[in-house]
Amino acid sequence: MELYVLLPVFISLMVIGAFAGFLAGLLGVGGGIVLVPSFFYAFKYLGFDGPQLMQVCLGTSLATIVVTSIRSTQSHNKKGAVDWDILRGWAPAIGLGAIVGVALAANLESLVLQLIFGILGGCIGLYLTFGNHSWALAEKLPIGRLRWILGSALGGLSVLLGIGGGSLGVPFMSIYRVDIHRAVATAAGFGLAIAVPSAFLWAFVKVEAPILPWTLGAINIPAFLLIIPMTFMFAPLGANVAHRMDARPLKRLFGVFLLIVATNMVRTALWG
C-alpha cells in the first residue's frame, strides 16, 4: 500500500492515542471508550470501511487495553490501592463474561454493534454527566451466584463496548460503597481480566475486515503499535493536569461529549 495512503492513517492513529491517553489520565475513564468511536470514524472516513468494521475497532481497542491495564495495575499497586480480595473474587466471572462477549460480538453485524455501543456509551455518558459517587445500592459487593451473574455481565458488556474495567467497573463498585480510589485502582485489574482473554480470541476470529494493512484476526497491528506509546506518553500528562485542577467539571463535559458521540453512532447505524 502506498505511503501517501498510509501516512494519514498513521497520523490519525497517533492523534487518537494521544487524545485517549490524555483523557484517561485526566478523567480516570478507560481509553477504550475513546478509542472505539475514534477508530470507527477514522477508519471509515479514510476509506477503510467494511461490513465488520466495528469488530476490528473492538478487537484493536481491547488489545491495547492488555498493555495499558498491566501498566495501570502496577502503578496503582505500588501505592497499595488495588484491592486484591475483590480482584481475585471477581476476575473469574469477568473473564468468563469477556469470552462470551467475544463469541457474541464476532457474530453480530457491525450495525448492531454500533447500536449497542451507542446505547451503552450513552448510559456511561449520562453517569459521567449526572452521576454522584455517593449513590449506593448496598454496603458491600455481592458474593456467590449473584457475583457470577453480575461479573459475567460486566465482562461481556465491556467487550461489546471494547473497553477495560474503568468505565463500568468504577461506577459498579462505587454503588456498593467501595472507596473511589480503591475502585479506580481495582478496576485496572478488571481491565486485565477483560482484555487478556478477549484480545487473545479476537486475534483468531476471522472477520470481513476493512482493507487495512497487517490485520491479525480483528486486531489491526499498526493501530495497536501506534496507540500504545501515545497513551503511555499522554496519560501522565492528563493525570498531572487533573492534580492541578478540579476534574469534575471536565468529567461532566466529557460526559456530554460522549452522549453526542453515542447519539451520532446510533444515528449512523439507523440512517447512515
Secondary structure, DSSP 8 states (H G I E B T S, - for coil): --HHHHHHHHHHHHHHHHHHHHHHHHH---THHHHHHHHHHHHHHTT---TTHHHHHHHHHHHHHHHHHHHHHHHHHHTT---HHHHHHHHHHHHHHHHHHHHHHTTS-HHHHHHHHHHHHHHHHHHHHH--TT--S-SS---THHHHHHHHHHHHHHHHHT--SHHHHHHHHHTTT--HHHHHHHHHHHHHHHHHHHHHHHTT------S-SSEETTEEHHHHHHHHHHHHHHHHHHHHHHHHS--HHHHHHHHHHHHHHHHHHHHHHHH-
